[in-house]
Amino acid sequence: MSELKGIVAFFLIVLNTLFWCVFLLSIAILKLILPIQGWKRICTKFIINIGECWIYCNGVWIKLLHRPEWKIEGFESLDQSNWYLSVANHQSWADIFILQGITNRKIPMLKFFMKHVLIWVPVIGLAWWALDMPFLKRYTKEELEKNPELRGKDIKAMEKSFDRFSRYPVSIFSFTEGTRFTEKKKIDQPSNYKNLLNPKSGGIGLTLTTMPYINMLLDFTIYYEGSKRSFWDFLCGRMSDVTVRVKQIKIPDNLLGKNYEEDIEFRESLKQWTEDIWLDKDNYIEELKK
C-alpha cells in the first residue's frame, strides 16, 4: 500500500510542478524581455504568488495522502515583512518540502543556495531560475591556487544575485552542513556532534557580506522519528512523524558589516558562533530521542 502511495505522490509532484511552471516561466520571460523596474516589480509579485501556490498545492497532497504528524515549534513571532538568513540541518530531500510547507506565507519565500549546474535540470531548473534562487559557483582551494584571478568572483556573483533581494523581503536559506547527514559521513569527517555533521560557515559569511541589511537568523532543527530518510520513503508516507523547531536569533553586531573573504577575525568569530548554534541544535535532538 505504501508503494502505491509513493507512485501516486510522484505523479502528483510532477503534475503540480508542470502546471505551475507554465505560469512561472511565462511571467519570467515577460519580466526578462521588458526590463523596466516598475514592470519587473509587478512580475516579481506575480512570480512569488505563483511559487506560494505551487508550495501550497504540494502541502495539500501531502496532507491528504499521508496525514502527517508535523510538530512545529517557534513560529509565533515570525512575519513576511522581514529579511531573514535561514539555516537548517539536512537529512533528506524531504527537508525541502517540509520547510517550504511550514514556512509558506508565514515568512518570505525561502531562497535556497543552488549549485550553478542545477539550472540545467529539465523544467525544475528553469522554475528555480524564475523564482530567483541564487545560483552560485564556488571554487575549491586547488582551483584558486591554480587560477588566482578566480578569487573574489563568488563574492561578485553573490552581490549581483542578491542586489535584487534588497528591493523586497526574502529568506536566504542554506543547509549549513553542505550535504545530507549519514552515519558514514559523520564518521568520515569526523563530526563533533552526535546527530549532526560539522557546519560550514562560508555561506552564512558570504550572505552577511553581500546583504548587510540582514540582522536576523532563523535556525531550523528537523527531527524525524524512525530511521527512514530516502525521498522514496517520504513519497510513500514513511517519514510523516516530524518535529521542526525554529529559533529566531539576533545576529551579533560584531558579525555585521564585515568582509568574509578578507577579515580573518570575522571568519573565526562566525565559525565559533555557528558551532555554538549547532551544539544547541545537537542537544535539542538528543532530548527528542529520549
GUFIRO-985573 format. One record per residue (C-alpha): x, y, z; residue in one letter; residue number from 1. Coordinates in nm, 2 decimals. Example, Ala and Ser with C-alpha at 12.3 -4.5 7.8 and 13.67 -1.06 7.14 Angstrom:
// residues 2
u, v, w, code, pos
1.23, -0.45, 0.78, A, 1
1.37, -0.11, 0.71, S, 2
//
This chain:
// residues 290
u, v, w, code, pos
0.00, 0.00, 0.00, M, 1
0.28, 0.24, 0.09, S, 2
0.44, 0.18, -0.25, E, 3
0.12, 0.27, -0.43, L, 4
0.11, 0.59, -0.23, K, 5
0.46, 0.66, -0.34, G, 6
0.37, 0.62, -0.71, I, 7
0.06, 0.85, -0.67, V, 8
0.27, 1.10, -0.48, A, 9
0.54, 1.10, -0.75, F, 10
0.28, 1.18, -1.02, F, 11
0.11, 1.44, -0.81, L, 12
0.45, 1.62, -0.77, I, 13
0.52, 1.60, -1.15, V, 14
0.17, 1.73, -1.24, L, 15
0.17, 2.01, -0.99, N, 16
0.52, 2.12, -1.10, T, 17
0.44, 2.12, -1.47, L, 18
0.11, 2.31, -1.41, F, 19
0.27, 2.59, -1.21, W, 20
0.59, 2.60, -1.42, C, 21
0.39, 2.71, -1.72, V, 22
0.28, 3.02, -1.54, F, 23
0.62, 3.08, -1.37, L, 24
0.81, 3.07, -1.69, L, 25
0.56, 3.27, -1.89, S, 26
0.58, 3.56, -1.65, I, 27
0.96, 3.52, -1.60, A, 28
1.01, 3.56, -1.98, I, 29
0.78, 3.87, -1.98, L, 30
0.99, 4.01, -1.70, K, 31
1.31, 3.94, -1.89, L, 32
1.21, 4.09, -2.23, I, 33
1.08, 4.42, -2.08, L, 34
1.34, 4.53, -1.82, P, 35
1.15, 4.83, -1.67, I, 36
1.18, 4.85, -1.29, Q, 37
0.81, 4.90, -1.23, G, 38
0.71, 4.62, -1.46, W, 39
0.97, 4.39, -1.31, K, 40
0.83, 4.46, -0.96, R, 41
0.48, 4.36, -1.08, I, 42
0.61, 4.04, -1.24, C, 43
0.81, 3.95, -0.93, T, 44
0.50, 3.98, -0.71, K, 45
0.31, 3.75, -0.95, F, 46
0.60, 3.50, -0.96, I, 47
0.62, 3.49, -0.58, I, 48
0.24, 3.43, -0.56, N, 49
0.26, 3.15, -0.81, I, 50
0.55, 3.00, -0.62, G, 51
0.35, 3.01, -0.30, E, 52
0.05, 2.84, -0.48, C, 53
0.29, 2.57, -0.60, W, 54
0.41, 2.51, -0.25, I, 55
0.05, 2.52, -0.11, Y, 56
-0.06, 2.26, -0.35, C, 57
0.23, 2.03, -0.26, N, 58
0.12, 2.07, 0.10, G, 59
-0.24, 1.97, 0.01, V, 60
-0.15, 1.64, -0.15, W, 61
0.09, 1.56, 0.13, I, 62
-0.18, 1.62, 0.39, K, 63
-0.45, 1.43, 0.20, L, 64
-0.23, 1.13, 0.11, L, 65
-0.01, 1.09, 0.42, H, 66
-0.19, 1.26, 0.71, R, 67
0.15, 1.37, 0.85, P, 68
0.22, 1.44, 1.22, E, 69
0.43, 1.76, 1.20, W, 70
0.51, 1.91, 1.53, K, 71
0.61, 2.28, 1.48, I, 72
0.77, 2.50, 1.75, E, 73
0.87, 2.87, 1.75, G, 74
0.67, 3.02, 1.47, F, 75
0.48, 3.27, 1.69, E, 76
0.67, 3.59, 1.62, S, 77
0.77, 3.55, 1.25, L, 78
0.64, 3.77, 0.97, D, 79
0.66, 3.83, 0.60, Q, 80
0.79, 4.18, 0.61, S, 81
1.14, 4.10, 0.74, N, 82
1.46, 3.98, 0.58, W, 83
1.60, 3.65, 0.72, Y, 84
1.90, 3.44, 0.69, L, 85
1.79, 3.08, 0.75, S, 86
1.98, 2.76, 0.82, V, 87
1.89, 2.40, 0.90, A, 88
2.04, 2.06, 0.95, N, 89
1.99, 1.84, 0.64, H, 90
1.89, 1.47, 0.65, Q, 91
1.67, 1.41, 0.34, S, 92
1.54, 1.57, 0.02, W, 93
1.21, 1.57, 0.21, A, 94
1.35, 1.86, 0.42, D, 95
1.29, 2.10, 0.14, I, 96
0.92, 2.01, 0.10, F, 97
0.87, 2.02, 0.48, I, 98
1.05, 2.36, 0.52, L, 99
0.86, 2.51, 0.23, Q, 100
0.53, 2.38, 0.36, G, 101
0.56, 2.51, 0.72, I, 102
0.70, 2.85, 0.62, T, 103
0.48, 2.92, 0.32, N, 104
0.31, 3.26, 0.36, R, 105
0.45, 3.29, 0.72, K, 106
0.79, 3.43, 0.62, I, 107
0.92, 3.55, 0.28, P, 108
0.97, 3.26, 0.04, M, 109
1.29, 3.06, 0.11, L, 110
1.56, 3.13, -0.15, K, 111
1.78, 2.82, -0.14, F, 112
2.15, 2.83, -0.24, F, 113
2.18, 2.64, -0.56, M, 114
2.48, 2.49, -0.73, K, 115
2.52, 2.65, -1.07, H, 116
2.49, 2.32, -1.26, V, 117
2.13, 2.27, -1.12, L, 118
2.00, 2.54, -1.36, I, 119
2.03, 2.28, -1.63, W, 120
1.79, 2.03, -1.46, V, 121
1.49, 2.00, -1.71, P, 122
1.19, 2.21, -1.62, V, 123
1.27, 2.25, -1.25, I, 124
1.60, 2.43, -1.31, G, 125
1.41, 2.69, -1.51, L, 126
1.15, 2.71, -1.24, A, 127
1.42, 2.78, -0.98, W, 128
1.57, 3.05, -1.21, W, 129
1.22, 3.21, -1.24, A, 130
1.19, 3.21, -0.86, L, 131
1.52, 3.40, -0.83, D, 132
1.70, 3.12, -0.65, M, 133
2.07, 3.22, -0.61, P, 134
2.28, 3.00, -0.84, F, 135
2.64, 3.01, -0.72, L, 136
2.96, 2.86, -0.84, K, 137
3.21, 2.81, -0.56, R, 138
3.58, 2.75, -0.62, Y, 139
3.79, 2.50, -0.44, T, 140
4.13, 2.59, -0.28, K, 141
4.30, 2.40, -0.56, E, 142
4.12, 2.59, -0.83, E, 143
4.20, 2.93, -0.66, L, 144
4.57, 2.83, -0.63, E, 145
4.58, 2.73, -1.00, K, 146
4.38, 3.04, -1.11, N, 147
4.42, 3.33, -0.86, P, 148
4.21, 3.55, -1.09, E, 149
3.90, 3.35, -0.98, L, 150
3.94, 3.48, -0.62, R, 151
3.65, 3.70, -0.53, G, 152
3.44, 3.60, -0.83, K, 153
3.20, 3.42, -0.60, D, 154
3.15, 3.73, -0.39, I, 155
3.08, 3.94, -0.71, K, 156
2.84, 3.68, -0.83, A, 157
2.65, 3.68, -0.50, M, 158
2.64, 4.06, -0.49, E, 159
2.48, 4.06, -0.84, K, 160
2.24, 3.78, -0.74, S, 161
2.15, 3.94, -0.40, F, 162
2.12, 4.30, -0.53, D, 163
1.76, 4.24, -0.63, R, 164
1.68, 4.10, -0.29, F, 165
1.72, 4.44, -0.13, S, 166
1.40, 4.55, -0.30, R, 167
1.17, 4.30, -0.13, Y, 168
1.19, 4.08, 0.18, P, 169
1.34, 3.74, 0.13, V, 170
1.46, 3.44, 0.34, S, 171
1.80, 3.33, 0.22, I, 172
1.84, 2.97, 0.31, F, 173
2.14, 2.74, 0.35, S, 174
2.18, 2.38, 0.45, F, 175
2.49, 2.47, 0.66, T, 176
2.63, 2.12, 0.67, E, 177
2.67, 2.12, 0.30, G, 178
2.54, 1.77, 0.25, T, 179
2.28, 1.53, 0.38, R, 180
2.36, 1.36, 0.72, F, 181
2.45, 0.99, 0.72, T, 182
2.63, 0.79, 0.99, E, 183
2.91, 0.72, 0.74, K, 184
2.96, 1.09, 0.67, K, 185
2.96, 1.16, 1.04, K, 186
3.24, 0.91, 1.09, I, 187
3.44, 1.02, 0.78, D, 188
3.45, 1.39, 0.88, Q, 189
3.48, 1.32, 1.18, P, 190
3.19, 1.51, 1.33, S, 191
3.20, 1.70, 1.66, N, 192
2.83, 1.62, 1.72, Y, 193
2.62, 1.32, 1.80, K, 194
2.34, 1.38, 1.55, N, 195
2.48, 1.63, 1.30, L, 196
2.76, 1.70, 1.06, L, 197
3.00, 1.98, 1.12, N, 198
2.86, 2.32, 1.00, P, 199
3.03, 2.52, 0.73, K, 200
3.00, 2.89, 0.79, S, 201
3.11, 3.01, 0.45, G, 202
2.75, 3.05, 0.31, G, 203
2.65, 3.25, 0.62, I, 204
2.96, 3.47, 0.59, G, 205
2.92, 3.55, 0.23, L, 206
2.55, 3.63, 0.28, T, 207
2.63, 3.87, 0.56, L, 208
2.90, 4.03, 0.35, T, 209
2.67, 4.09, 0.05, T, 210
2.34, 4.15, 0.23, M, 211
2.44, 4.38, 0.52, P, 212
2.07, 4.47, 0.59, Y, 213
2.00, 4.12, 0.73, I, 214
2.03, 4.10, 1.11, N, 215
1.82, 3.80, 1.20, M, 216
1.89, 3.43, 1.17, L, 217
1.62, 3.16, 1.16, L, 218
1.77, 2.83, 1.29, D, 219
1.55, 2.53, 1.18, F, 220
1.61, 2.20, 1.35, T, 221
1.45, 1.90, 1.17, I, 222
1.40, 1.57, 1.35, Y, 223
1.24, 1.25, 1.20, Y, 224
1.11, 0.97, 1.41, E, 225
1.25, 0.63, 1.29, G, 226
1.53, 0.56, 1.05, S, 227
1.37, 0.62, 0.71, K, 228
1.54, 0.91, 0.52, R, 229
1.52, 0.85, 0.14, S, 230
1.29, 1.06, -0.08, F, 231
1.11, 0.75, -0.18, W, 232
1.03, 0.68, 0.19, D, 233
0.89, 1.04, 0.21, F, 234
0.67, 0.98, -0.10, L, 235
0.55, 0.65, 0.05, C, 236
0.45, 0.83, 0.38, G, 237
0.71, 0.66, 0.59, R, 238
0.85, 0.99, 0.72, M, 239
0.53, 1.16, 0.84, S, 240
0.63, 1.19, 1.21, D, 241
0.84, 1.51, 1.21, V, 242
0.94, 1.77, 1.47, T, 243
1.06, 2.11, 1.34, V, 244
1.18, 2.38, 1.58, R, 245
1.27, 2.73, 1.46, V, 246
1.47, 2.97, 1.68, K, 247
1.49, 3.34, 1.59, Q, 248
1.84, 3.45, 1.67, I, 249
1.97, 3.81, 1.66, K, 250
2.29, 3.82, 1.46, I, 251
2.56, 3.97, 1.69, P, 252
2.68, 4.32, 1.60, D, 253
3.04, 4.20, 1.57, N, 254
2.94, 3.98, 1.28, L, 255
2.77, 4.26, 1.08, L, 256
2.93, 4.48, 0.82, G, 257
3.23, 4.26, 0.77, K, 258
3.40, 4.10, 0.47, N, 259
3.42, 3.72, 0.49, Y, 260
3.69, 3.69, 0.23, E, 261
3.93, 3.95, 0.38, E, 262
3.86, 3.95, 0.76, D, 263
4.02, 3.65, 0.93, I, 264
3.89, 3.76, 1.28, E, 265
3.54, 3.78, 1.14, F, 266
3.57, 3.42, 0.99, R, 267
3.69, 3.28, 1.32, E, 268
3.41, 3.46, 1.52, S, 269
3.15, 3.34, 1.27, L, 270
3.28, 2.99, 1.28, K, 271
3.25, 2.98, 1.66, Q, 272
2.91, 3.14, 1.66, W, 273
2.78, 2.88, 1.41, T, 274
2.93, 2.59, 1.61, E, 275
2.76, 2.72, 1.92, D, 276
2.42, 2.71, 1.74, I, 277
2.49, 2.36, 1.61, W, 278
2.58, 2.24, 1.97, L, 279
2.24, 2.37, 2.09, D, 280
2.07, 2.20, 1.79, K, 281
2.25, 1.87, 1.87, D, 282
2.15, 1.89, 2.24, N, 283
1.78, 1.95, 2.13, Y, 284
1.78, 1.65, 1.90, I, 285
1.93, 1.44, 2.18, E, 286
1.65, 1.54, 2.41, E, 287
1.39, 1.45, 2.14, L, 288
1.54, 1.10, 2.11, K, 289
1.49, 1.02, 2.48, K, 290
//
